[in-house]
Amino acid sequence: MARKTNIYATGPEPAAVPGKRPERLSLARARRIALAAQGFARSRPTGPITRRHVRQTIERLGLVQIDSVNVLVRSHYLPLFARLGAYDADLLDHVAYHPMKRGLFEYWGHEASLIPLDLQPHFRWRMAGAERGEEAYRELTRFGRERAGYVRDVLAEIRERGPLSASELSECGASTGPWWGWSEGKRAVEWLFWTGELTTATRRNFERVYDIPERVLPKAVIDHPTPDPEASHRHLMALALKALGIGTERDLRDYFRLGVEDARRALGELVETGEALPAEVEGWTQPAYLDPAATCPRRIEAASLLSPFDSLVWERQRTERLFGFRYRLELYTPEPKRQYGYYVLPFLMGDRILARLDLKADRAAGALLVKGAFLEEGAAPRMVAGPLAGEVAHLARWLGLGQVRIDDRGDLARPLQAEVKSLQPR
């Protein structure tokens, strides 16, 4: 007799049964699995948000990408807001950089990232590879080798003087050539950061302050044996699968930016042990892999604005496959050629991305500027404008901005203006 599904059940159903070949998944089910894995199946906390919430969220995601663009707010603060709501951003800084209670470290994970401390040993293969010239940017590798004596002097100075930014080095050198006008000192400390000989002690006005790992990271982390590279690749691929819920091989290796062969070998081992289940997703041309522990909620009730660098959407091809949402950054596109705007955030509503906003924080005027509001095809303005207005107002309050100003640009601008106006006290 076939097992019947209880459509009135409130808890999540298993995504798949270990040991059995999963049935072909509908796209809607794959979306719900992915959103649950990324932390969007839970309601935002109703009480005070604590360090524990911050740590648990980042541990679920595996890492949070850092980016320097600050037109709205630094990107690494936004994924926590999307999942937790308004929280004290100092909590993230505290978890990342507090000398005695540090729970994260900075390194190249996806891109520059904040990563849970217990993963540091699993990135030592990348540090060793950078020193051999396998991982680091070619230009930086060449600099590290050609200026080896200078690099050693920089490391010795930091060992002697303590934490320093590149600009605080006694001989930081002039800014020349490529690399965003980096000085020789900046290139030296970044090379040492790549190879693991320096790490980030803290940041001042977003500028990295470097120190030797022995003075920054807990002794337990420093003393932890270095895993074999193959073991670390497998561990990181397993974490990527847990964080994504479901994905193709490319999706999984992109999460921690693993090499093709390393990722393929690790994924094969995970399939053999049942830690990754082969699957087929409606409309996907590539094979998918499913986390056996993933859950598939009956429904998702999220209403969140997403950073362009949120791990839910940073792999643009996967975003398009999951949500039918074509997303491209236009920061470096000349303004006349931009379709949507400079800094555009997708709006997740339920299990779909239904709108996108071009946002800017005008801190001098105390206003959140909505420079463009655009509805996705098939979405109804009435359905989207209300929840989106609530989230925009929530974002403005979190950023300490007293007003929201919405330009007329975009097909969702007028409905959003009306909804935001209705939220204002009469």
Residue pairs with C-beta under 8 A, 6 or more apart in sequence:
5 13
7 298
9 298
10 298
12 36
12 41
12 295
12 296
12 297
12 298
13 295
13 296
13 298
14 295
14 296
15 22
15 33
15 245
15 246
15 290
15 291
15 292
15 293
15 294
15 295
15 296
16 22
16 277
16 279
16 290
16 292
16 294
18 274
18 277
18 292
19 274
21 277
21 278
22 277
22 278
22 279
22 290
24 279
24 280
24 281
24 282
25 33
25 246
25 279
25 280
25 281
25 282
25 288
25 290
26 281
26 282
27 281
27 282
27 283
27 322
28 351
29 296
30 246
30 281
30 282
30 288
30 322
31 300
31 322
31 323
31 351
31 352
32 41
32 296
32 297
32 299
32 300
32 351
33 245
33 246
33 290
33 294
33 295
33 296
34 244
34 245
34 246
34 247
34 312
34 322
35 41
35 245
35 297
35 300
35 302
35 312
35 348
35 351
36 245
36 294
36 295
36 296
36 297
36 300
37 242
37 243
37 244
37 245
37 246
37 291
37 294
38 60
38 61
38 83
38 243
38 244
38 245
38 311
38 312
39 57
39 60
39 61
39 83
40 83
40 300
40 302
40 304
40 312
40 348
41 295
41 297
41 300
42 83
43 301
44 83
44 84
44 85
45 53
45 84
45 85
49 84
49 85
49 86
49 87
49 88
49 91
50 91
51 91
51 94
51 95
51 101
51 103
53 84
53 87
54 80
54 84
54 87
54 91
54 92
54 95
55 95
55 103
55 116
57 79
57 80
57 83
57 84
58 64
58 80
58 95
58 103
58 104
58 114
58 116
59 116
60 243
61 79
61 243
61 311
62 109
62 115
62 116
62 119
62 239
62 240
62 242
62 243
62 255
62 256
62 311
63 109
63 110
63 113
63 114
63 115
63 116
63 119
63 256
63 311
64 76
64 79
64 80
64 113
64 114
64 311
65 75
65 76
65 109
65 110
65 111
65 112
65 113
65 309
65 311
65 314
66 74
66 75
66 76
66 106
66 111
66 112
66 113
66 114
67 74
67 75
67 76
67 111
67 112
67 308
67 309
68 74
68 206
69 75
69 331
69 343
70 206
71 342
71 343
71 359
71 360
71 361
72 78
72 343
72 345
72 359
72 360
72 361
72 399
73 89
73 361
73 399
74 206
75 307
75 308
75 309
76 92
76 114
76 309
77 89
77 92
78 305
78 306
78 307
78 309
78 310
78 345
79 306
79 307
79 310
79 311
80 87
80 92
81 87
81 305
81 395
81 398
82 304
82 305
82 306
82 307
82 310
82 348
83 304
85 394
85 398
86 394
86 397
86 398
87 398
92 114
94 101
95 101
95 102
95 103
95 104
96 102
96 103
96 104
96 106
96 114
97 200
97 201
97 202
97 203
102 117
102 216
102 217
102 218
103 116
103 117
104 114
104 115
104 116
104 117
105 114
105 115
105 117
105 120
105 199
105 200
105 216
105 217
105 221
106 112
106 113
106 114
106 115
106 199
106 200
106 208
107 113
107 115
107 120
107 123
107 126
107 193
107 196
107 199
108 123
108 126
108 135
108 194
108 257
109 115
109 123
109 256
109 257
110 254
110 255
110 256
110 257
110 311
110 314
111 257
111 309
115 123
117 217
117 218
117 221
118 221
119 236
119 239
120 217
120 221
120 224
121 221
121 224
121 225
121 226
121 227
121 232
122 227
122 232
122 235
122 236
123 196
123 232
124 196
124 226
124 227
124 232
125 227
125 229
125 232
125 233
126 135
127 194
127 195
127 196
128 195
128 196
129 135
130 136
130 141
130 194
130 195
130 196
131 195
133 141
133 145
135 194
136 144
136 191
136 194
136 195
139 178
139 179
140 179
140 187
140 190
140 191
140 194
141 191
143 184
143 187
143 188
143 191
144 151
144 188
144 191
144 195
147 184
147 187
147 188
150 171
150 184
150 188
151 188
151 191
151 192
153 171
154 169
154 185
154 188
154 189
154 192
155 192
155 197
155 198
155 212
157 164
157 169
157 170
158 164
158 189
158 198
158 210
158 211
158 212
159 212
162 211
162 215
163 201
163 202
163 209
163 210
163 211
163 215
164 209
164 210
164 211
165 204
165 207
165 208
165 209
165 210
166 172
166 182
166 183
166 185
166 186
166 188
166 189
166 207
166 208
166 210
167 183
167 185
167 207
169 185
169 188
169 189
171 185
172 183
172 184
172 185
172 186
173 183
173 184
173 185
174 183
174 184
175 181
175 182
175 183
175 186
176 183
176 184
179 186
179 187
182 190
189 198
189 208
189 210
192 198
192 210
193 199
193 200
193 208
193 210
196 213
197 212
197 213
198 210
198 211
198 212
198 213
199 210
199 211
199 212
199 213
199 216
199 217
200 208
200 209
200 210
200 211
200 216
201 209
201 210
201 211
201 215
201 216
202 209
203 209
213 222
214 222
227 235
229 262
230 262
230 265
230 266
233 258
233 262
233 263
233 265
233 266
234 266
234 269
234 270
236 255
236 256
236 258
236 266
237 252
237 253
237 256
237 258
237 263
237 266
237 267
237 270
237 276
238 270
238 275
238 276
239 255
239 256
240 247
240 251
240 252
240 253
240 255
240 256
241 247
241 252
241 270
241 275
241 276
241 289
241 290
241 291
242 291
242 293
242 294
243 255
243 311
244 251
244 252
244 255
244 291
245 290
245 291
245 294
246 279
246 281
246 288
246 289
246 290
246 291
246 294
247 255
247 288
247 289
247 318
248 284
248 286
248 287
248 288
248 289
248 318
249 263
249 264
249 267
249 286
249 287
249 289
250 286
250 315
250 317
251 315
251 318
252 263
252 267
252 289
253 259
253 260
253 262
253 263
253 264
253 267
254 315
255 311
255 315
258 266
267 276
267 289
270 276
270 289
271 277
271 278
271 289
274 292
275 292
276 289
276 290
276 291
276 292
277 289
277 290
277 291
277 292
278 287
278 288
278 289
278 290
279 287
279 288
279 289
279 290
280 287
280 288
281 288
281 321
283 321
284 321
299 350
299 351
300 350
300 351
301 350
302 348
302 349
302 350
302 351
303 347
303 348
303 349
303 387
303 388
303 390
303 391
304 347
304 348
304 391
305 345
305 346
305 347
305 348
305 357
305 359
305 391
305 392
305 395
306 312
306 313
306 345
306 346
306 347
306 348
306 353
307 345
308 314
308 327
308 329
308 343
308 344
308 345
312 319
312 348
313 319
313 325
313 327
313 346
313 353
316 326
316 327
316 328
319 325
319 327
319 353
320 326
320 327
323 352
323 353
325 346
325 353
325 376
327 346
327 356
329 344
330 338
330 339
330 340
330 341
330 342
330 344
331 342
331 343
335 342
340 356
340 358
340 372
340 374
340 410
341 358
341 371
341 372
342 358
342 360
342 371
343 358
343 359
343 360
344 356
344 357
344 358
344 359
344 372
345 356
345 357
345 359
346 353
346 355
346 356
347 353
347 354
347 355
347 356
347 357
347 384
347 388
347 391
348 354
349 355
349 384
349 387
349 388
352 376
352 379
353 376
354 375
354 376
354 379
354 383
354 384
355 373
355 374
355 375
355 376
355 379
355 384
355 388
355 412
356 374
356 376
357 370
357 372
357 373
357 374
357 388
357 392
358 370
358 371
358 372
358 373
358 409
358 410
359 368
359 369
359 370
359 371
359 395
360 368
360 369
360 371
361 367
361 368
361 369
361 399
361 401
362 368
362 369
362 401
362 405
363 401
365 403
366 400
366 401
366 402
366 403
367 396
367 401
367 402
367 403
367 404
367 405
368 392
368 395
368 396
368 399
368 401
368 403
368 404
368 405
369 405
369 407
370 392
370 404
370 405
370 406
370 407
370 413
370 416
371 407
371 409
372 407
372 409
372 410
372 413
373 388
373 406
373 409
373 410
373 411
373 412
373 413
373 416
374 410
374 411
374 412
375 381
375 384
375 410
375 411
375 412
381 411
381 412
381 415
382 415
384 412
384 415
385 412
385 415
385 416
385 418
385 419
386 419
388 412
388 416
388 419
389 416
389 419
389 420
389 422
389 423
390 423
392 404
392 416
392 420
393 404
393 420
393 423
396 402
396 403
396 404
404 420
406 413
406 416
406 417
406 420
407 413
408 414
